[in-house]
C-alpha cells in the first residue's frame, strides 16, 4: 500500500539532505550551516491490510513523514508511493486513496454530528446520493447515532474523537492515517476507538497509527517502526522487538565508571549488551533476576556505589527506552 524509499525532508538548503553530514546533528536536528533534517533517509513499506505503527519522541520526524504521505509536504529527495501513486507526480490520486484523522479535533463545535459530516463529505467529493447513507453508516460505526443531532460543543472529548474518526472515513479510503487518536479520551471511548480500528482493519483497511501510548501500539499494530532524529532505528513486529530484550533490562545509576568496569559487567554470562548513557548503565539481559545478584556482587567488589536501580519488564515501552534513552510520553 505504501512504499517509502530513502525519504529525505530538509528545511533550509535543499541539497544539504543529500550530502553527508560532517557530524551528528543534535536532538533538534538543526545544523546552523545546513538547516534542519526533519527526515534523514528513511525507507519502509506498509503492507495492504496491516496496522503499521509509527512511534517516536517529539521531533523524531513522524509528523513530517505523515505530511509527505498526505501530499502536504514535498520530499527533498527519495520516492514515496501510496496505493501505487507517487506523492509528487500524482497527488490528486493519492488524496483520493487516503483518509486522515489528525491529532487536533477538526470539527465545527456549533454544528451537530450530521452537519459536520455532511460538510466534510462535500469537501472530499462524496456523491450526494451516497453521502446520507455514508453518514448513517459511520455514526453507527462510532456509536454516535443517538447523538447525531447534538451540537459538537456539547460532546465529551471521547465523543469528539470518535466523530473525528468518522470524518476521516467519509471518502471510504483504502489507506487511513491516525495521528494520536486517543489523546485525552476516557477509557470507555478509548476502548470504543480500539474496536472501531480493529473492525475497519478486519474489513481490509490499511492503517498507519501514531501514538504516545506504547501499550496501544503493542495491542493493535502488526508491525511498528521506531523513529528518532529523523531516522528509523528499529522496524519489526512488536513481539520480535520485545524478544530482543531477553527477559528484561536493568538500569543502574552510577556516579563514575570506566571502560574496564564496563568490560567486566559485559562479561557476566546473563548480560547480552551494555549501553552507557551519562550516569546510567543500561543492561540487556537473558535473565534479569538471575544476573542482578551477580551485578550487585561485582559492584560491591569494585567498591562502586549504585545511585539507582531499576528493572524493566520486556515490553514495547522498554524497547523504546533502550533504543532511544527516552520515555516516549515525556520526550
C-alpha positions in Angstrom: 0.0 0.0 0.0 2.8 2.4 0.9 6.4 2.4 -0.3 8.9 4.9 1.2 12.3 4.7 -0.4 15.2 6.8 1.0 12.9 9.7 2.0 14.6 13.0 3.0 12.8 16.1 4.1 15.1 19.0 4.7 14.3 22.6 5.6 16.9 25.1 4.5 19.5 24.3 1.8 17.7 21.6 -0.3 20.9 20.0 -1.4 22.2 19.5 2.1 20.0 16.5 2.7 22.0 14.6 0.0 25.4 15.5 1.4 27.0 13.5 4.2 27.0 15.4 7.5 30.4 16.1 9.0 29.0 15.5 12.5 25.9 14.0 14.1 23.1 16.6 14.4 21.7 17.5 17.8 18.4 16.5 19.2 16.7 19.2 17.3 18.2 18.0 14.0 19.5 21.5 13.5 22.8 22.5 12.0 23.5 26.2 11.5 25.1 25.6 8.1 22.7 23.0 6.8 19.2 23.9 8.2 17.0 21.1 9.6 17.0 17.5 8.5 13.5 16.6 9.7 13.6 13.2 7.9 17.0 11.8 7.1 16.9 8.9 4.6 14.2 6.5 5.8 12.8 3.5 3.9 9.9 1.3 4.8 6.8 -0.4 3.4 3.3 -0.7 4.7 1.6 -3.9 3.5 -2.0 -4.0 2.4 -4.4 -4.8 5.3 -2.0 -4.2 8.1 -1.9 -1.8 11.0 1.5 -0.1 11.0 2.7 1.8 14.0 5.0 4.8 13.7 6.5 5.7 17.0 9.0 8.3 18.2 9.6 11.2 20.5 8.6 14.7 19.6 10.9 15.9 16.8 11.7 12.4 15.6 10.2 13.1 12.1 6.8 11.4 12.4 4.7 14.4 11.6 6.9 15.3 8.6 6.7 11.8 7.3 2.9 11.8 7.6 2.7 15.2 5.9 4.7 13.8 2.9 2.3 10.8 2.7 -0.7 13.2 2.8 1.0 15.3 0.0 1.0 18.3 2.3 4.8 18.4 2.0 7.1 17.5 -0.9 10.1 15.3 -0.3 13.5 16.9 -0.6 14.7 13.5 -2.0 13.5 10.0 -2.3 10.5 8.3 -3.7 7.1 7.8 -1.9 4.1 6.0 -3.4 0.7 5.4 -1.8 -1.7 2.9 -3.4 0.6 2.8 -6.4 0.6 6.6 -6.9 3.5 9.0 -6.5 3.0 11.7 -3.9 4.9 14.1 -6.1 3.6 13.4 -9.6 0.1 12.1 -8.7 -1.0 14.0 -5.6 -4.7 14.0 -6.6 -4.8 10.2 -6.9 -3.1 9.9 -3.5 -5.6 12.2 -1.9 -8.4 10.1 -3.3 -6.9 7.0 -1.8 -6.3 8.2 1.7 -8.1 9.3 4.9 -6.6 11.4 7.6 -7.6 11.7 11.2 -5.4 14.5 12.7 -4.4 14.8 16.4 -6.3 18.1 16.7 -10.0 17.9 16.7 -11.1 19.0 13.3 -14.8 19.7 13.8 -17.1 22.7 14.0 -18.5 22.9 17.5 -21.6 24.9 16.6 -22.7 22.2 14.2 -24.2 18.8 15.1 -22.6 15.5 14.0 -24.6 15.1 10.8 -23.9 18.7 9.8 -20.2 18.2 10.4 -20.1 15.0 8.4 -22.2 16.5 5.6 -19.8 19.4 5.3 -16.7 17.3 5.3 -18.3 14.8 2.9 -18.9 17.5 0.3 -15.3 18.7 0.8 -13.9 15.3 -0.2 -16.5 14.9 -3.1 -18.6 12.1 -1.7 -21.5 11.8 -4.2 -24.7 13.4 -2.8 -26.6 10.2 -3.5 -24.1 8.3 -1.3 -23.4 10.9 1.4 -26.6 10.4 3.6 -26.1 6.6 3.7 -22.4 7.0 4.4 -23.1 9.4 7.3 -25.6 6.9 8.9 -23.1 4.1 8.5 -20.3 6.0 10.1 -22.4 7.3 13.0 -23.4 3.7 13.7 -19.8 2.5 13.5 -18.5 5.0 16.1 -21.6 4.7 18.3 -23.0 8.2 17.9 -26.3 7.5 16.2 -28.2 8.6 19.3 -26.2 11.8 19.4 -26.4 12.6 15.7 -28.3 15.9 16.2 -26.4 17.2 19.3 -24.1 20.1 18.7 -20.5 19.0 18.9 -19.7 21.7 21.6 -21.8 19.5 24.0 -19.8 16.3 23.2 -17.3 14.8 25.6 -13.7 14.6 24.5 -14.1 10.9 23.6 -17.2 11.6 21.5 -15.4 14.3 19.6 -12.5 11.8 18.9 -15.0 9.2 17.6 -16.6 11.8 15.3 -13.2 12.9 14.2 -12.5 9.3 13.1 -15.8 9.2 11.3 -14.9 12.3 9.3 -11.6 10.7 8.2 -13.6 7.7 6.8 -16.1 9.6 4.7 -14.4 9.1 1.4 -14.1 5.3 2.0 -10.3 5.4 1.9 -8.0 2.5 1.2 -5.3 3.9 3.5 -6.1 5.6 6.8 -3.7 7.7 8.8 -4.5 8.1 12.6 -2.4 10.6 14.4 -2.7 10.2 18.2 -6.4 9.2 18.0 -6.9 8.5 21.7 -5.3 11.6 23.3 -7.4 13.0 26.2 -10.2 10.4 26.0 -11.9 8.4 28.8 -11.2 4.6 29.0 -14.7 3.7 27.6 -14.2 5.9 24.5 -10.6 4.6 24.1 -11.8 1.0 24.0 -14.6 2.0 21.5 -11.9 3.5 19.2 -9.8 0.4 19.5 -12.8 -1.7 18.5 -13.5 0.7 15.6 -9.9 0.3 14.4 -10.0 -3.5 14.6 -13.3 -3.7 12.7 -12.0 -1.4 10.0 -8.8 -3.4 9.7 -10.9 -6.6 9.6 -12.7 -5.2 6.6 -9.4 -4.7 4.8 -8.4 -1.1 5.6 -4.7 -0.4 5.8 -3.9 1.8 8.7 -0.9 4.0 9.8 -1.1 4.6 13.6 0.9 7.0 15.6 0.6 7.1 19.4 2.4 8.1 22.6 1.0 5.1 24.3 3.2 2.1 23.8 0.6 -0.4 25.0 -1.7 0.8 22.2 0.9 0.0 19.6 1.6 -3.3 21.2 -2.1 -4.2 21.3 -3.1 -3.0 17.8 -0.1 -2.9 15.4 1.1 -5.8 13.2 4.5 -4.0 12.8 6.0 -0.9 14.2 8.8 1.5 13.2 10.6 3.5 15.8 11.9 6.8 14.7 14.5 9.1 16.4 16.3 12.1 15.0 14.8 11.7 11.5 15.8 8.0 11.1 14.2 4.7 11.6 16.2 2.8 14.3 14.0 -0.3 14.5 11.3 -1.9 12.5 9.6 -5.3 13.2 6.6 -6.9 14.9 6.1 -5.8 18.5 6.8 -9.3 19.7 10.0 -9.6 17.8 11.2 -6.3 19.1 10.4 -7.3 22.6 12.2 -10.6 22.2 15.4 -8.8 21.5 15.5 -7.8 25.2 15.5 -11.3 26.5 13.6 -11.3 29.8 14.2 -7.7 30.8 16.6 -4.8 31.1 18.3 -3.4 34.1 19.2 0.3 34.6 21.8 1.1 37.2 22.7 4.7 38.1 26.4 5.3 38.8 28.5 8.4 39.6 31.5 7.4 37.6 32.5 4.4 35.5 35.4 3.5 33.3 35.8 1.1 30.3 37.4 -1.6 32.5 34.4 -1.8 34.8 32.0 -1.9 31.8 34.0 -4.8 30.3 33.7 -6.8 33.5 30.0 -6.2 33.6 29.6 -7.2 29.9 31.4 -10.5 30.7 28.7 -11.6 33.1 27.0 -14.7 31.5 23.5 -13.4 31.6 24.3 -10.0 30.0 23.7 -9.5 26.3 24.8 -5.9 26.0 25.6 -2.7 28.0 24.8 0.8 26.9 26.2 3.9 28.7 24.1 7.0 28.9 25.6 9.7 31.0 25.3 8.4 34.6 23.3 5.3 33.8 24.3 1.8 32.6 21.5 0.0 30.7 21.9 -3.8 30.6 20.1 -6.1 28.1 19.9 -9.4 29.9 18.9 -13.0 29.2 17.6 -13.3 32.7 17.3 -10.1 34.7 16.6 -11.8 38.1 19.5 -14.2 37.9 22.1 -11.7 36.8 21.1 -9.0 39.3 22.8 -10.7 42.2 26.0 -11.1 40.2 25.9 -7.4 39.3 25.4 -6.3 42.9 28.3 -8.6 44.0 30.6 -7.1 41.3 29.7 -3.5 42.2 30.5 -4.3 45.9 33.8 -5.9 44.9 34.8 -2.8 42.9 33.6 -0.6 45.8 31.4 1.4 43.4 28.1 2.7 44.8 24.8 2.4 42.9 22.8 5.6 42.8 19.7 4.0 41.4 18.4 0.6 40.3 15.5 -0.2 38.0 14.4 -3.5 36.4 12.2 -3.0 33.3 9.9 -5.8 32.2 10.2 -6.7 28.5 7.6 -4.8 26.6 7.5 -2.2 23.7 8.0 0.7 26.2 11.2 -0.8 27.5 12.4 -1.5 23.9 11.8 2.2 23.1 13.7 3.3 26.2 16.6 1.0 25.4 16.9 2.3 21.8 16.4 6.0 22.4 17.2 6.5 26.1 13.9 8.4 26.4 10.4 7.9 27.7 8.1 8.3 24.7 5.4 10.2 26.6 7.9 12.6 28.2 10.1 13.1 25.2 
